[in-house]
Amino acid sequence: MDHNTSTRLIKSALAPEFQLKDINNRSIDLKEYADQKLLIGFFRHAGCPFCNIRVHNLSKLYEELKPNGFKMIFFFESPVELISMSSFHGELSPIPIISDPEKVWYAKYGLEPSAYKSAVSHLRSFVGTAFEAYRKKLPMHMMKSGESINTIPAEFLIDRGLKIHEVHYSESLTDRMDVGKIRAFAKG
């Protein structure tokens, strides 16, 4: 289900608060992160090579930034059962992965679907991206029920007090927040 009535979030706004269960059935309450710096990433389906490469890279960055108290939370549009079938996603713990197949939180965080951006991304970079995902042994499969080819990712840096420090709504499936910006925020 695509939500076309999303309003994009802006810097300095408060992050929409949630109390949800992750794929490991842990309670994730955003209020508990209020005294920390955090990245919240919204991704496509669990078999998306574009997203799984990004998640792979962010999980390495998480290990580097963990001593700084930096946290991450990832959302996927896939149902829990599909995400849980992947050992790659299961091994990301302690990074919480939240399933949002109805895209309720995608809408609250202002994500908007785009058939155009998705199509252009697939035409320009799918083969190279799929090959890279294959080389790294990352999951890659066609969408399953309820997953959308039109989902476009977004990432948010959340400062102490749950104030949005940086917003990055992707313009393509390979367009992501600069890692240097994430690193500087976490260490600053």
CORFEN-V141669 format. One record per backbone hydrogen bond with DSSP energy under -0.5 kcal/mol. NH is the residue of the N-H (numbers start at 1). CO is the residue of the C=O. If there is no record, write none. Layout:
# CORFEN-V141669
NH;CO
NH;CO
This chain:
# CORFEN-V141669
4;2
7;107
9;109
12;164
13;10
15;162
20;28
22;26
23;97
25;22
28;20
29;27
30;18
30;28
32;29
33;30
34;31
36;33
38;158
39;71
40;156
41;39
41;73
42;154
43;41
43;75
48;45
49;47
52;48
53;49
54;50
55;51
56;52
57;53
58;54
59;55
60;56
61;57
62;58
63;59
64;60
65;61
66;62
68;65
69;66
70;65
71;37
73;39
74;96
75;41
76;98
77;44
82;79
83;79
84;80
85;81
86;83
87;85
90;86
91;87
92;89
93;90
95;92
96;72
96;94
98;74
100;76
103;100
107;103
108;104
109;105
110;107
111;106
114;150
118;114
119;115
120;116
121;117
122;118
123;119
124;120
125;121
126;122
129;125
130;126
131;127
132;128
133;129
134;130
135;131
136;132
137;134
138;133
141;47
147;144
151;148
154;42
155;168
156;40
157;166
158;38
158;156
159;157
159;163
161;34
162;159
163;159
163;160
164;13
165;157
166;157
168;155
170;153
170;168
175;172
176;174
182;178
183;179
184;180
185;181
186;182
187;183
188;184
